[in-house]
Amino acid sequence: MSTPTTTLRRRALDAYLPPSRDGRIFATTVVIHSAGTGLYLAGGTVFFVRGIGLGAAQVGAGLTVAGLIGFFTTVPVSMLGNRFGALRMLRLLQVWRAVWFSALAFADNAATFVLFASLLAVAQGPTTPMTQMVVGTIADEADRTKTFAVMRSVSNVGFSLGALAAAPLLTVGDTWTSRAILLLDALSFLVAAGLLGRLRITTGAPEAKRAPWQQGALAVLRNRSYAALTVANGVLFLHTTLLSIGLPLWVIQATEAPPGLLGVLVTVNTVMAVVLQVHFAKRVKTSADGTRALRNTGLVLAACCAVLAVAGRTGSRTAILLLVLAVVMLTLGELWQAVGSWELSYRHAPEDDRAAYLSVFSLGGSAVGIVGPAALALVVGRGTAGLLGLAAVFVLTAFAVTLIGPALERSER
């Protein structure tokens, strides 16, 4: 006889584990390589500064160059998925990342750092569309967005585990220990590539449907509704930079809240993302649902900016409460943006040109990674007016999405 605790545990597992064997294997690979990425995010910069001897400006410039190279190679590299199949291409990308993370661990000057980081960045952009295509094959249409949500939830768990594992390594402080963080990250990608080989799915494209990458990219750009969706989603994706750059700068420079609050705010965001992502995905099953989710994203992010602006004009206690409220709103926007973008980008990408469509769509997020930090620094520098201006941008984007969604549905019909 099952107890209430057993029943609750079973329901939790059903909610956060894909039902199929392939889905569970893929979720395992996501946890493994996300843990490696968490290691890198926590300790990579430490190695660049202490191990290689780079300055902060050199690290920033090098990663910017790498980001630009990754941006411009995303579409042509992703189009190779039509030739090799998305699953095989994803395995190749994981091995590629393992190779260049290993090389990056032995960079010894600014030139090799930029070279290895740039080669590594070539695989960053295509990984997202290839992952979408593989997940789209594993899950049926009714469970597709939920499966994406499960992968995102377990990836957040992996990031957290990796970041925690990096803490004791960083306390040692010597070069080889910092280097080990990058090598462990490389190992995580090799293990993930091996596990992907156990999937029993076919993601290849028929010979007749293969086309030059330029032709595929131009086809996406000629689809004005999908191109507009890509731009709108890119604007909404600013929530990532708002959390990582804008919020810390605002807390430190414009509010009376203690800097230590930032750790609490990030924890609130992470816990909400892990616990609620699948719940949000269950409500998105149609194109109209996806449009509504992106519209909600714009509105709640605008409200978040307004609350942050007010927090800059209050005392310490009130500022703390407002900042927590702002992060809750920001996280709700993050959850809606994720499920809305997954549903719309995949549903409205024609099967014959899915690699091209999804790779172009991912460029919105890549662009935010390049220009977002400078943009949010400018917003914070303008104070309350900057935040209210950003709120207006989010509201306008929400309005644009309400027009783009029906246009996508009409074009699909």
C-alpha distance (Angstrom), angle and dihedral (degrees) to the residues before:
residue distance angle dihedral
M1 . . .
S2 3.79 . .
T3 3.78 119.3 .
P4 3.81 124.5 -140.1
T5 3.80 88.5 -105.2
T6 3.81 91.6 53.1
T7 3.79 91.5 47.4
L8 3.80 91.4 49.7
R9 3.80 91.1 49.0
R10 3.79 91.2 49.5
R11 3.80 91.5 50.7
A12 3.79 90.8 49.9
L13 3.79 91.0 51.1
D14 3.80 91.2 47.8
A15 3.80 89.9 51.4
Y16 3.80 97.4 47.2
L17 3.82 102.6 32.5
P18 3.82 122.8 70.5
P19 3.81 110.8 -117.5
S20 3.81 96.7 -130.4
R21 3.80 129.8 74.1
D22 3.82 91.2 -122.1
G23 3.79 90.9 49.4
R24 3.80 92.0 53.4
I25 3.81 91.9 47.8
F26 3.78 90.7 50.1
A27 3.81 91.7 48.2
T28 3.80 88.4 53.0
T29 3.80 91.6 53.2
V30 3.81 89.3 50.2
V31 3.81 92.2 53.5
I32 3.82 91.7 48.2
H33 3.78 99.4 49.6
S34 3.83 91.8 37.9
A35 3.80 88.9 56.1
G36 3.79 88.1 52.5
T37 3.78 90.1 49.5
G38 3.81 89.8 49.7
L39 3.80 88.4 54.8
Y40 3.79 90.1 51.7
L41 3.80 95.6 46.2
A42 3.80 90.5 51.1
G43 3.79 98.1 43.5
G44 3.78 110.6 15.5
T45 3.79 96.6 89.1
V46 3.80 90.2 47.3
F47 3.81 89.4 58.4
F48 3.80 92.4 46.5
V49 3.80 90.8 54.5
R50 3.81 102.0 35.2
G51 3.79 101.9 26.9
I52 3.80 101.4 38.5
G53 3.81 96.7 25.0
L54 3.81 97.3 -126.7
G55 3.78 123.9 157.0
A56 3.79 123.5 -125.0
A57 3.82 91.6 -104.5
Q58 3.82 91.3 51.9
V59 3.79 92.1 50.2
G60 3.80 91.7 48.6
A61 3.81 93.8 46.7
G62 3.79 92.7 46.2
L63 3.80 93.8 50.4
T64 3.82 90.0 46.8
V65 3.81 90.7 54.5
A66 3.80 89.7 47.5
G67 3.80 90.6 48.9
L68 3.80 91.9 52.9
I69 3.80 92.0 49.5
G70 3.79 90.0 48.6
F71 3.81 90.2 50.0
F72 3.80 94.9 53.2
T73 3.81 95.3 43.7
T74 3.81 97.2 47.0
V75 3.80 97.3 90.6
P76 3.83 100.3 41.9
V77 3.81 92.5 45.3
S78 3.81 92.2 45.6
M79 3.79 90.6 52.3
L80 3.80 87.9 64.4
G81 3.78 84.0 73.4
N82 3.80 87.0 75.3
R83 3.79 89.8 58.2
F84 3.80 101.2 40.7
G85 3.80 100.5 24.6
A86 3.80 124.0 -106.4
L87 3.81 95.6 -93.2
R88 3.80 95.5 50.3
M89 3.79 89.9 43.8
L90 3.80 91.0 51.5
R91 3.81 90.2 52.0
L92 3.81 90.2 50.0
L93 3.80 90.3 50.4
Q94 3.81 91.0 52.0
V95 3.81 91.3 51.3
W96 3.82 90.0 46.2
R97 3.80 90.3 53.4
A98 3.81 90.9 48.4
V99 3.82 90.9 53.1
W100 3.78 96.1 49.7
F101 3.79 96.0 40.4
S102 3.82 85.7 55.7
A103 3.79 90.4 49.1
L104 3.81 91.3 46.7
A105 3.82 88.9 55.5
F106 3.82 87.7 64.0
A107 3.81 99.1 42.6
D108 3.78 108.4 129.9
N109 3.82 104.8 -177.4
A110 3.80 142.2 23.8
A111 3.81 94.2 -91.4
T112 3.80 96.1 54.5
F113 3.80 89.8 42.2
V114 3.82 91.5 57.0
L115 3.81 92.3 42.7
F116 3.80 96.4 50.6
A117 3.81 93.7 40.0
S118 3.81 89.8 51.6
L119 3.80 93.3 49.8
L120 3.79 88.5 48.4
A121 3.81 90.8 51.0
V122 3.80 90.9 58.6
A123 3.81 87.9 74.4
Q124 3.80 97.5 42.4
G125 3.81 99.6 76.2
P126 3.84 100.0 42.3
T127 3.81 91.9 49.8
T128 3.82 91.9 74.9
P129 3.84 98.5 53.8
M130 3.81 91.8 41.0
T131 3.80 89.4 51.6
Q132 3.81 90.6 50.1
M133 3.79 91.1 51.0
V134 3.80 93.2 49.0
V135 3.81 92.9 47.1
G136 3.80 89.4 46.8
T137 3.80 88.1 57.1
I138 3.81 94.6 45.9
A139 3.82 95.4 49.6
D140 3.78 129.1 50.8
E141 3.80 119.7 -123.6
A142 3.81 95.1 -94.1
D143 3.81 93.1 54.4
R144 3.80 99.9 32.7
T145 3.80 99.5 100.8
K146 3.80 91.5 40.5
T147 3.81 89.5 53.2
F148 3.80 90.3 50.7
A149 3.80 87.3 51.9
V150 3.79 92.2 50.8
M151 3.81 89.8 52.5
R152 3.78 90.8 50.3
S153 3.80 92.5 48.7
V154 3.80 93.6 50.4
S155 3.79 90.4 44.9
N156 3.81 89.1 57.5
V157 3.79 88.6 50.9
G158 3.80 88.9 51.2
F159 3.82 92.5 49.2
S160 3.80 90.4 52.1
L161 3.81 93.6 47.9
G162 3.80 91.3 48.9
A163 3.80 93.2 48.4
L164 3.82 90.8 49.9
A165 3.82 90.9 48.4
A166 3.80 90.2 52.5
A167 3.82 93.3 57.6
P168 3.85 98.1 76.6
L169 3.81 90.9 42.2
L170 3.80 91.7 53.4
T171 3.80 92.3 52.1
V172 3.83 90.0 64.3
G173 3.76 90.7 61.3
D174 3.83 102.2 -166.2
T175 3.81 123.8 127.2
W176 3.79 97.6 -111.5
T177 3.80 92.8 51.9
S178 3.80 90.8 51.5
R179 3.80 89.3 46.2
A180 3.80 89.4 52.4
I181 3.80 89.2 62.9
L182 3.82 90.9 63.1
L183 3.81 92.2 42.9
L184 3.80 91.3 52.0
D185 3.78 88.3 50.4
A186 3.82 89.0 52.6
L187 3.80 89.8 50.1
S188 3.81 91.1 52.2
F189 3.81 90.2 58.2
L190 3.79 92.2 49.2
V191 3.81 90.9 51.6
A192 3.81 90.1 47.6
A193 3.82 90.8 51.2
G194 3.80 89.7 52.0
L195 3.79 93.2 50.2
L196 3.81 91.5 48.4
G197 3.79 87.1 60.6
R198 3.81 88.5 67.3
L199 3.82 93.7 63.0
R200 3.80 114.3 112.1
I201 3.77 98.8 -148.6
T202 3.79 136.0 109.1
T203 3.79 119.4 -136.7
G204 3.79 101.1 163.6
A205 3.80 124.1 128.7
P206 3.81 124.0 -131.5
E207 3.79 114.4 -103.6
A208 3.78 93.1 -114.8
K209 3.78 92.1 58.8
R210 3.80 97.0 56.9
A211 3.79 114.6 107.6
P212 3.82 137.4 170.0
W213 3.80 111.9 -81.6
Q214 3.82 92.0 -119.5
Q215 3.79 90.5 58.8
G216 3.78 91.9 49.7
A217 3.81 93.4 48.3
L218 3.80 92.2 48.6
A219 3.80 90.2 50.7
V220 3.80 89.2 57.0
L221 3.79 93.2 48.2
R222 3.80 90.6 49.8
N223 3.80 88.0 57.3
R224 3.79 93.6 80.5
S225 3.80 95.6 -173.0
Y226 3.80 92.8 53.6
A227 3.81 91.5 44.3
A228 3.80 89.5 51.4
L229 3.81 89.6 49.2
T230 3.81 89.0 53.2
V231 3.81 91.6 53.5
A232 3.81 94.0 44.7
N233 3.78 92.1 48.9
G234 3.80 89.8 49.1
V235 3.81 89.9 55.8
L236 3.80 91.6 48.7
F237 3.81 89.7 47.6
L238 3.80 86.7 69.7
H239 3.80 85.0 91.8
T240 3.82 87.3 85.2
T241 3.80 92.9 58.4
L242 3.78 91.5 39.8
L243 3.80 88.0 59.5
S244 3.81 98.1 41.8
I245 3.82 101.0 35.8
G246 3.79 113.3 8.7
L247 3.81 98.8 47.0
P248 3.84 96.6 48.8
L249 3.81 91.8 46.6
W250 3.81 91.8 47.8
V251 3.81 94.1 47.6
I252 3.81 92.5 49.7
Q253 3.79 100.0 39.0
A254 3.79 106.6 30.1
T255 3.81 109.9 27.2
E256 3.80 137.9 59.2
A257 3.81 92.0 -131.7
P258 3.83 116.0 120.2
P259 3.86 114.9 -101.6
G260 3.81 89.1 -125.7
L261 3.80 87.7 71.2
L262 3.82 88.7 76.0
G263 3.80 91.5 75.8
V264 3.80 90.2 53.7
L265 3.80 91.8 48.2
V266 3.81 93.0 51.5
T267 3.81 89.7 48.0
V268 3.82 90.9 52.2
N269 3.80 89.4 51.4
T270 3.81 94.1 47.9
V271 3.80 95.8 46.8
M272 3.80 92.9 47.5
A273 3.81 91.2 48.2
V274 3.80 93.0 51.6
V275 3.81 96.7 43.4
L276 3.82 101.7 38.5
Q277 3.81 106.5 33.5
V278 3.82 95.5 87.0
H279 3.82 91.0 44.9
F280 3.81 90.7 54.9
A281 3.80 91.4 47.1
K282 3.81 92.5 55.9
R283 3.80 88.5 66.4
V284 3.81 94.8 54.5
K285 3.81 113.5 75.9
T286 3.81 104.7 128.3
S287 3.77 139.4 46.0
A288 3.82 90.3 -104.1
D289 3.82 89.5 53.5
G290 3.81 90.2 52.0
T291 3.80 91.8 49.6
R292 3.81 90.7 49.6
A293 3.81 90.8 50.0
L294 3.82 93.1 53.0
R295 3.80 91.2 45.6
N296 3.79 89.5 52.6
T297 3.80 88.5 49.4
G298 3.79 92.3 58.9
L299 3.79 93.8 46.3
V300 3.80 96.9 46.6
L301 3.82 92.4 45.5
A302 3.80 88.7 52.0
A303 3.81 89.0 52.1
C304 3.81 89.4 48.8
C305 3.81 90.8 55.3
A306 3.80 91.2 49.1
V307 3.82 91.6 51.1
L308 3.82 90.6 48.9
A309 3.79 89.3 52.2
V310 3.81 91.0 53.2
A311 3.83 90.8 46.9
G312 3.79 88.4 61.4
R313 3.80 90.7 61.5
T314 3.81 101.0 49.0
G315 3.78 139.0 75.1
S316 3.78 125.0 -88.2
R317 3.82 99.8 -89.6
T318 3.78 95.5 45.6
A319 3.80 90.6 44.7
I320 3.80 90.7 55.3
L321 3.80 91.9 52.9
L322 3.79 92.4 45.9
L323 3.79 92.7 48.1
V324 3.82 91.3 52.8
L325 3.81 89.0 49.1
A326 3.81 90.1 49.0
V327 3.81 92.0 52.5
V328 3.81 90.8 49.0
M329 3.81 88.5 53.6
L330 3.79 91.8 45.3
T331 3.80 90.8 51.7
L332 3.80 92.0 49.3
G333 3.78 87.1 53.4
E334 3.80 90.1 49.3
L335 3.82 91.4 51.9
W336 3.81 94.3 47.7
Q337 3.81 92.3 44.8
A338 3.79 91.7 52.4
V339 3.81 97.2 51.0
G340 3.81 94.7 38.1
S341 3.80 93.9 50.6
W342 3.82 92.6 45.6
E343 3.80 92.8 51.5
L344 3.80 98.1 44.3
S345 3.80 98.8 38.9
Y346 3.81 94.1 50.2
R347 3.81 98.5 36.8
H348 3.81 94.1 51.7
A349 3.82 96.8 41.4
P350 3.83 106.9 99.7
E351 3.79 111.1 -122.1
D352 3.81 93.1 -125.2
D353 3.83 92.3 54.3
R354 3.80 100.3 27.9
A355 3.83 94.8 125.0
A356 3.80 91.3 54.1
Y357 3.80 94.8 44.9
L358 3.80 96.1 47.0
S359 3.81 93.5 44.1
V360 3.81 91.8 51.8
F361 3.80 89.7 45.8
S362 3.81 90.5 54.0
L363 3.82 90.1 57.3
G364 3.80 89.3 78.3
G365 3.80 91.0 65.3
S366 3.80 91.6 42.0
A367 3.79 91.0 53.4
V368 3.80 90.3 52.3
G369 3.80 89.2 53.9
I370 3.81 89.0 56.6
V371 3.82 103.7 40.1
G372 3.80 100.4 20.2
P373 3.82 99.0 83.8
A374 3.81 93.2 52.2
A375 3.81 91.6 43.3
L376 3.81 94.0 51.5
A377 3.79 91.7 45.0
L378 3.81 87.3 54.8
V379 3.82 91.5 48.0
V380 3.80 92.6 51.3
G381 3.79 90.4 45.1
R382 3.81 89.2 58.8
G383 3.80 90.9 55.1
T384 3.79 120.4 -154.6
A385 3.80 92.5 -7.4
G386 3.81 90.3 55.2
L387 3.79 93.4 51.7
L388 3.80 93.1 46.5
G389 3.81 88.6 48.9
L390 3.81 89.9 53.2
A391 3.82 89.0 48.2
A392 3.81 89.1 54.8
V393 3.82 90.0 51.5
F394 3.80 90.3 53.5
V395 3.82 92.2 48.7
L396 3.82 91.4 50.3
T397 3.79 89.9 48.7
A398 3.81 90.6 51.3
F399 3.81 88.9 52.5
A400 3.82 90.7 48.6
V401 3.80 91.2 51.7
T402 3.81 91.1 55.8
L403 3.83 87.0 60.0
I404 3.80 97.1 40.4
G405 3.82 95.4 52.1
P406 3.83 96.7 59.9
A407 3.81 89.9 42.8
L408 3.81 89.4 56.0
E409 3.80 90.6 49.7
R410 3.82 91.3 50.5
S411 3.80 92.3 49.4
E412 3.81 90.2 48.9
R413 3.79 91.3 53.2
